[in-house]
Amino acid sequence: MVKKRLRCTAPQKWWRLQALVWQLVPPPSMPSLLYAALSHLTRPPVQGRYAAQPPLPAVGGGEGVACVEAVGRSVTSLRVGDWVLAPPAAGAWGTWRLRGVAAAEQLYRLPPTLPLPLAATLAVNPATAQRLLQDFVPLRPGDTLVLNSPASGVGRAILALSAAAGLRPIAVLRDRPCWDDDAAALKALGAALVLRPSDARSPALAAAIAALGSPPLLGLDGTAGAGAADVARLLGPGGTLVCYGGMAREPVTLPLSLLIFRDLRVRGFWLTAWLAAASAAQRAASLETLAAAAASGALRAPPVWEVPLRAAVAAVAAVAGGQGPRGRKLLLVMGADADE
C-alpha cells in the first residue's frame, strides 16, 4: 500500500487496521480525479497553534473527497467505488494522503453526481454556514441577517443557503480595488444588500435596512476586530452576534451602548466542538442536507486552484506567503502523477 502523505512526525504507532480502506486516487473506471483541500485555516494545526491538536505523528488536512478501494466483510453501508468524505472530527482524519484506513461509520457516502471540487469542500465551510443559520436565532423566509467576510468560503455558503431558504442577507464587504465587481458577485450569490464598513457606521443606512423588512436579529462575524462591531451595529434590539472566525487577528471590540441599550448577545461557534458533541446521526443528517443542497444547485463549488500533489510543498509556501490566486481555494489533486 502506498503511504505517501504530508504529516507532522513524533514517536507514535501508525494507524490500526479497521473496516475500510479508502483511496485518494480514482479507480480505473472513474476518469475524474479526487481532491484534498488546503487553506490558511489548515496552517495553525500544523504549526501547533490551534485549540485542537491531534496526537503525533499526524496527517494534515481536514477536507477532501475519496473513493472507496476496499471494504471489510461485515461492511454493508459502503461499496467499492463509492465517493466518501469524513467529517473533520471523526477520528481526526487527515486528508493529505493517497490512502487511509477508517471504520465505515466514520465516513459519509456522497452522491456521485456532485462536482468533485464541491464534494471535497462540503464538510467544513458549508457545514459551518449551516449551523450558523440554524442553531442560534429562529429564521423564517423573508427575515434578514448580517454577515461580514462574505467572499470567504463560509460567507459564500451563508449567502447561498440563505437564498435557498428565502432569507435576505446583508453583506458587509471590506474596501478593495475591485469592490464593485465583488459586490455584484455577492448579489448573484444571494446577498440582498452589500455594504462597505463605512456604510455600516452611517445613520443614513437605517432606511435601506428598513426597506428589507424587520431589523436583523442574527449577525455572523468571521473577522473579529472592528469588523465585529460593524455587524453588531446593524442588529436590532435583542439581536445575537455569533463570532466564528478571527481573520483580523484582533480582539472583538463592541461599543458598550450596543450591549446595554440594544441588549445584544454575543456567542461563539466552533465546528470542531459541534462535531465532537453531535451524534453520528446528527452529523450524517447535516451532510445529507448539504449534499441535497449541492445536488439541487443551491450550493455551488467555490472557485478553486488545482495543484498536483507533487507541487504541494510549493503550493503550501504560496498560501503561507499570500501568493496564491486571489479568492480561490487550493485543492491538492491526488491523481495519476501523485507518485512522481
C-alpha positions, 0 to 999 in steps of 0.5 A: 500500500502506498503511504505517501502523505504530508504529516507532522512526525513524533514517536507514535504507532501508525494507524490500526487496521479497521473496516475500510480502506479508502483511496485518494486516487480514482479507480480505473473506471472513474476518469475524474480525479479526487481532491484534498483541500488546503487553506490558511485555516489548515496552517495553525494545526500544523504549526501547533497553534490551534485549540485542537491538536491531534496526537503525533505523528499526524496527517494534515488536512481536514477536507477532501473527497475519496473513493472507496478501494476496499471494504471489510466483510461485515461492511454493508453501508459502503461499496467499492467505488463509492465517493466518501468524505469524513467529517473533520472530527471523526477520528481526526482524519487527515486528508493529505494522503493517497490512502487511509484506513477508517471504520465505515461509520466514520465516513459519509457516502456522497452522491456521485453526481456532485462536482468533485471540487464541491464534494471535497469542500462540503464538510467544513465551510458549508457545514459551518454556514449551516449551523450558523443559520440554524442553531442560534436565532429562529429564521423564517423566509423573508427575515434578514441577517448580517454577515461580514467576510462574505467572499470567504468560503463560509460567507459564500455558503451563508449567502447561498443557503440563505437564498435557498431558504428565502432569507435576505442577507446583508453583506458587509464587504471590506474596501478593495480595488475591485469592490464593485465587481465583488459586490455584484458577485455577492448579489448573484450569490444571494446577498440582498444588500452589500455594504462597505464598513463605512456604510455600516457606521452611517445613520443614513443606512437605517432606511435601506435596512428598513426597506428589507423588512424587520431589523436583523436579529442574527449577525455572523462575524468571521473577522473579529476586530472592528469588523465585529462591531460593524455587524453588531451595529446593524442588529436590532434590539435583542439581536445575537452576534455569533463570532466564528472566525478571527481573520483580523487577528484582533480582539472583538471590540463592541461599543458598550451602548450596543450591549446595554441599550440594544441588549445584544448577545454575543456567542461563539461557534466552533465546528470542531466542538459541534462535531465532537458533541453531535451524534453520528446521526446528527452529523450524517443528517447535516451532510445529507442536507448539504449534499441535497443542497449541492445536488439541487444547485443551491450550493455551488463549488467555490472557485478553486486552484488545482495543484498536483500533489507533487507541487504541494510543498510549493503550493503550501509556501504560496498560501503561507506567503499570500501568493496564491490566486486571489479568492480561490481555494487550493485543492491538492489533486491526488491523481495519476502523477501523485507518485512522481 
